[in-house]
Amino acid sequence: MARLPQFTIDLASFLKRNHCPIFIELVDKRFFIAAHIVNHLLCGGLNVDAVPMPVRNAIAEFLTDEALEPVFLDYLTLCRDPAIGGVRQILDCLWERLDTSDDDIARLTQYLTMEARDRALSVSAELADFLPLHDQTEAGRKVWILPNLQSLTNIYARINQSRPLGLNGATLIHGVQLQYGSILSGAKVQMEQLAELGAIPPMPFADYRLSGRAEMRFETAAREPCLQAADILAGCAMRFAREAGAARVGKAAVMRDAFFALLALSRPERAEGVNLVFTYRTLARMGVPVHDMR
């Protein structure tokens, strides 16, 4: 493991020389859960015109940075055991905690919480307006909020944007997923069907209006060496992000160098490179230059 950062730097140089694009999704799971709370619990039933995405992202960042572990854990429990009474309890808990903050974004979040409480108290309240849809594993177990699912679909859309001639002729090779393979395959098919219907709005840095379709198969790293390279690249980036979040990056300069070597391969106009799903605060800890759109 100690030699992998330097190997990552060398591999990034090789990919750059040979014009090989990379597509990495690096996701802070806490921020990912916060985004689901905003989009489903607080804004469920509201369209993007009512609460624009920059506002939703700012609220998700606020929730991530606050001490709201009980709300996060209760929401995950609610997904596994859904009940409208549980929705009301979480919204009450969130209201009380927000009431102690003077931050402007807290006031906005509290306003959305108040509106969500009113919807939850209505006799016509439906759980579907407050919870994400569940997926189902090969064994029939229900699962919610899978970061690897959204990462796959976003990478698929990013590859589509990067290929002028479309997806035909491309093959996605995914590591074997005994539990989630059917979910990932199903999400890919659903994306393709929605694209055919024209039911997906345009998005920045990823084109979900798919042109053609790629093949997809699952392999082990032993049979597919490229999976080993992908694991090293993404794993190194993830390790740097984790240590940056814990303020331990100063102890691993070579890890920082490896991360920024990968970041240098980014070409946003072609959706290539590393997509960072993190709060602005964490990106600042990483030393990543960002333009705060809030």
C-alpha positions as CSV (number, residue, x, y, z in Angstrom):
1,M,0.0,0.0,0.0
2,A,2.9,2.4,0.7
3,R,4.0,2.1,-2.9
4,L,0.6,2.6,-4.5
5,P,0.5,6.5,-4.5
6,Q,3.7,6.6,-6.6
7,F,2.4,3.9,-8.9
8,T,-0.8,6.0,-9.2
9,I,1.3,9.0,-10.3
10,D,3.1,6.8,-12.9
11,L,-0.2,5.3,-14.1
12,A,-1.8,8.8,-14.4
13,S,1.2,9.9,-16.6
14,F,0.8,6.8,-18.8
15,L,-2.9,7.5,-19.2
16,K,-2.2,11.1,-20.1
17,R,0.4,10.2,-22.7
18,N,-1.9,7.7,-24.3
19,H,-5.0,10.0,-24.2
20,C,-6.9,7.5,-22.1
21,P,-9.8,9.3,-20.2
22,I,-10.7,8.4,-16.6
23,F,-14.1,8.6,-15.0
24,I,-14.0,8.6,-11.2
25,E,-17.0,9.3,-8.8
26,L,-15.7,10.2,-5.4
27,V,-18.6,10.4,-2.9
28,D,-18.8,11.6,0.7
29,K,-21.5,9.2,1.9
30,R,-22.6,11.6,4.7
31,F,-23.2,14.4,2.2
32,F,-24.9,11.8,-0.1
33,I,-27.3,10.9,2.6
34,A,-27.9,14.6,3.4
35,A,-28.8,15.2,-0.3
36,H,-31.4,12.4,-0.1
37,I,-32.9,14.0,3.1
38,V,-33.2,17.3,1.3
39,N,-34.5,16.0,-2.0
40,H,-37.0,13.5,-0.5
41,L,-37.8,14.4,3.1
42,L,-37.8,18.2,2.8
43,C,-38.5,18.7,-0.9
44,G,-40.4,15.6,-1.8
45,G,-43.2,16.6,-4.2
46,L,-41.6,19.9,-4.9
47,N,-40.1,20.4,-8.4
48,V,-36.6,21.9,-9.0
49,D,-38.2,25.3,-10.0
50,A,-39.6,25.6,-6.4
51,V,-36.3,24.7,-4.8
52,P,-33.4,25.0,-7.2
53,M,-30.5,22.6,-7.1
54,P,-27.9,25.2,-5.8
55,V,-30.2,25.8,-2.8
56,R,-30.7,22.1,-2.2
57,N,-26.9,21.5,-2.3
58,A,-26.4,24.4,0.1
59,I,-28.9,22.9,2.5
60,A,-27.3,19.4,2.2
61,E,-23.9,20.9,3.0
62,F,-25.4,22.7,6.0
63,L,-26.9,19.5,7.3
64,T,-23.6,17.6,6.7
65,D,-21.6,20.1,8.7
66,E,-24.0,20.3,11.6
67,A,-24.2,17.8,14.5
68,L,-27.3,16.0,13.1
69,E,-26.3,12.4,13.5
70,P,-29.7,11.5,15.1
71,V,-31.6,12.8,12.1
72,F,-29.3,10.9,9.7
73,L,-29.6,7.6,11.6
74,D,-33.4,8.0,12.1
75,Y,-33.9,8.6,8.4
76,L,-31.9,5.5,7.5
77,T,-34.0,3.5,10.0
78,L,-37.2,5.0,8.5
79,C,-36.2,3.8,5.1
80,R,-35.9,0.2,6.4
81,D,-39.2,0.5,8.4
82,P,-41.3,3.2,6.7
83,A,-44.2,4.8,8.5
84,I,-45.7,8.3,8.2
85,G,-45.4,8.6,12.0
86,G,-41.7,8.2,11.7
87,V,-41.6,11.0,9.0
88,R,-43.3,13.3,11.4
89,Q,-41.0,12.5,14.3
90,I,-37.9,13.2,12.2
91,L,-39.2,16.5,11.0
92,D,-40.1,17.5,14.6
93,C,-36.5,16.5,15.7
94,L,-35.0,18.5,12.8
95,W,-37.2,21.5,13.6
96,E,-36.0,21.6,17.2
97,R,-32.4,21.3,16.3
98,L,-32.6,24.0,13.7
99,D,-34.3,26.3,16.1
100,T,-31.0,26.8,18.0
101,S,-29.1,28.1,15.0
102,D,-28.9,31.7,13.7
103,D,-27.5,30.8,10.3
104,D,-29.5,32.1,7.3
105,I,-29.4,28.6,5.7
106,A,-30.8,27.2,8.9
107,R,-33.8,29.5,8.7
108,L,-34.4,28.4,5.1
109,T,-34.0,24.8,6.1
110,Q,-36.5,25.3,9.0
111,Y,-39.0,26.9,6.6
112,L,-38.8,23.8,4.3
113,T,-39.1,21.6,7.4
114,M,-42.2,23.5,8.4
115,E,-43.8,23.0,5.0
116,A,-42.8,19.3,5.0
117,R,-44.4,18.9,8.5
118,D,-47.6,20.4,7.1
119,R,-47.6,17.9,4.2
120,A,-46.8,15.0,6.6
121,L,-49.7,15.9,8.8
122,S,-52.2,16.0,5.9
123,V,-54.7,13.1,5.8
124,S,-53.6,12.5,2.2
125,A,-49.8,12.3,3.1
126,E,-48.0,9.5,1.3
127,L,-44.7,8.0,2.2
128,A,-43.5,8.1,-1.4
129,D,-43.3,11.9,-1.0
130,F,-40.7,11.6,1.8
131,L,-38.6,8.6,1.0
132,P,-36.4,7.5,-1.9
133,L,-37.5,4.4,-3.9
134,H,-35.9,1.2,-2.7
135,D,-34.0,-1.3,-4.8
136,Q,-33.9,-5.1,-4.4
137,T,-30.9,-7.4,-4.2
138,E,-30.5,-10.8,-5.9
139,A,-31.7,-12.3,-2.6
140,G,-34.8,-10.1,-2.5
141,R,-33.6,-7.8,0.2
142,K,-34.6,-4.2,0.0
143,V,-31.9,-1.6,0.0
144,W,-31.9,2.2,-0.1
145,I,-29.5,5.1,-1.0
146,L,-26.7,3.2,-2.8
147,P,-23.8,5.5,-3.7
148,N,-22.4,2.9,-6.1
149,L,-25.7,2.9,-8.0
150,Q,-25.7,6.7,-8.6
151,S,-22.0,6.6,-9.3
152,L,-22.5,4.0,-12.1
153,T,-25.4,5.8,-13.8
154,N,-23.5,9.1,-13.6
155,I,-20.3,7.5,-15.1
156,Y,-22.5,6.0,-17.9
157,A,-23.8,9.5,-18.7
158,R,-20.4,11.0,-18.5
159,I,-19.0,8.4,-20.9
160,N,-21.9,9.2,-23.2
161,Q,-20.9,12.9,-23.2
162,S,-17.2,12.1,-23.8
163,R,-17.9,10.0,-26.9
164,P,-18.9,12.1,-30.0
165,L,-20.1,8.9,-31.7
166,G,-22.2,7.7,-28.8
167,L,-22.0,4.6,-26.6
168,N,-22.3,1.9,-29.3
169,G,-19.2,-0.3,-29.3
170,A,-18.3,0.5,-25.7
171,T,-18.3,-2.1,-22.9
172,L,-18.6,-1.4,-19.2
173,I,-16.7,-4.0,-17.1
174,H,-17.7,-3.9,-13.5
175,G,-16.3,-5.9,-10.5
176,V,-18.4,-8.9,-9.5
177,Q,-21.3,-7.8,-7.4
178,L,-23.0,-10.7,-5.8
179,Q,-25.6,-8.6,-4.0
180,Y,-26.1,-5.6,-6.2
181,G,-25.4,-6.9,-9.7
182,S,-29.0,-7.0,-10.7
183,I,-29.7,-3.5,-9.3
184,L,-26.8,-2.0,-11.3
185,S,-27.8,-3.8,-14.5
186,G,-31.4,-2.7,-14.0
187,A,-30.4,0.9,-13.5
188,K,-28.5,0.9,-16.7
189,V,-31.5,-0.5,-18.6
190,Q,-33.8,2.0,-17.0
191,M,-31.5,4.9,-18.0
192,E,-31.6,3.6,-21.6
193,Q,-35.3,3.4,-21.6
194,L,-35.8,6.8,-20.2
195,A,-33.4,8.2,-22.8
196,E,-35.4,6.7,-25.6
197,L,-38.5,8.4,-24.2
198,G,-36.7,11.7,-23.9
199,A,-37.7,11.8,-20.2
200,I,-34.3,13.0,-18.8
201,P,-33.5,16.7,-18.5
202,P,-30.1,18.0,-19.6
203,M,-27.5,18.0,-16.8
204,P,-24.1,19.7,-16.6
205,F,-21.0,17.6,-17.1
206,A,-23.0,14.4,-17.8
207,D,-25.3,13.7,-20.8
208,Y,-28.2,11.4,-19.7
209,R,-29.7,11.7,-23.2
210,L,-27.9,8.5,-24.2
211,S,-26.8,8.0,-27.8
212,G,-26.7,4.2,-28.3
213,R,-26.0,1.8,-25.5
214,A,-22.9,0.1,-24.1
215,E,-22.6,-3.6,-23.2
216,M,-22.0,-4.4,-19.6
217,R,-20.5,-7.5,-17.9
218,F,-19.2,-8.4,-14.4
219,E,-15.7,-9.8,-13.9
220,T,-13.2,-10.5,-11.2
221,A,-10.0,-8.5,-10.9
222,A,-8.0,-11.7,-11.4
223,R,-9.6,-12.2,-14.9
224,E,-9.6,-8.5,-15.8
225,P,-6.4,-6.6,-15.1
226,C,-8.0,-3.3,-16.0
227,L,-10.2,-3.7,-12.9
228,Q,-7.0,-3.8,-10.8
229,A,-5.9,-0.5,-12.3
230,A,-9.3,1.1,-11.7
231,D,-9.3,-0.1,-8.1
232,I,-5.9,1.5,-7.5
233,L,-6.8,4.8,-9.1
234,A,-10.2,5.2,-7.4
235,G,-8.8,3.7,-4.1
236,C,-6.0,6.1,-4.0
237,A,-8.3,9.1,-4.6
238,M,-10.7,7.8,-1.9
239,R,-7.9,7.3,0.6
240,F,-6.7,10.8,0.1
241,A,-10.2,12.2,0.5
242,R,-10.8,10.2,3.7
243,E,-7.5,11.4,5.2
244,A,-8.2,15.0,4.1
245,G,-11.6,14.9,5.9
246,A,-9.8,13.8,9.0
247,A,-7.1,16.4,8.6
248,R,-4.3,13.8,8.3
249,V,-3.2,14.7,4.8
250,G,0.0,16.4,5.9
251,K,1.5,13.1,6.8
252,A,1.2,11.7,3.2
253,A,2.6,14.2,0.6
254,V,2.9,11.5,-2.0
255,M,-0.8,10.7,-1.6
256,R,-1.6,14.3,-2.2
257,D,0.6,14.3,-5.3
258,A,-1.2,11.2,-6.6
259,F,-4.6,12.7,-6.1
260,F,-3.8,15.9,-7.9
261,A,-2.2,13.9,-10.7
262,L,-5.6,12.3,-11.2
263,L,-7.4,15.6,-10.8
264,A,-5.1,17.0,-13.6
265,L,-6.7,14.5,-16.0
266,S,-10.1,16.2,-15.7
267,R,-11.7,17.8,-18.7
268,P,-15.1,19.0,-17.5
269,E,-16.3,19.9,-21.0
270,R,-15.9,16.2,-21.9
271,A,-17.1,15.0,-18.5
272,E,-13.7,13.3,-18.0
273,G,-11.8,13.1,-14.8
274,V,-12.7,13.1,-11.1
275,N,-16.2,14.1,-10.0
276,L,-16.1,15.2,-6.4
277,V,-19.4,14.9,-4.5
278,F,-18.3,16.7,-1.3
279,T,-19.1,19.7,0.7
280,Y,-17.1,22.9,0.0
281,R,-15.6,22.7,3.5
282,T,-14.1,19.2,2.7
283,L,-12.9,20.3,-0.7
284,A,-11.1,23.2,1.0
285,R,-9.4,20.7,3.3
286,M,-8.3,18.8,0.3
287,G,-6.9,21.9,-1.3
288,V,-9.2,21.7,-4.3
289,P,-10.0,25.1,-5.8
290,V,-13.7,25.6,-6.1
291,H,-16.1,28.4,-7.0
292,D,-18.7,28.4,-4.3
293,M,-22.0,29.0,-6.2
294,R,-24.1,29.6,-3.0
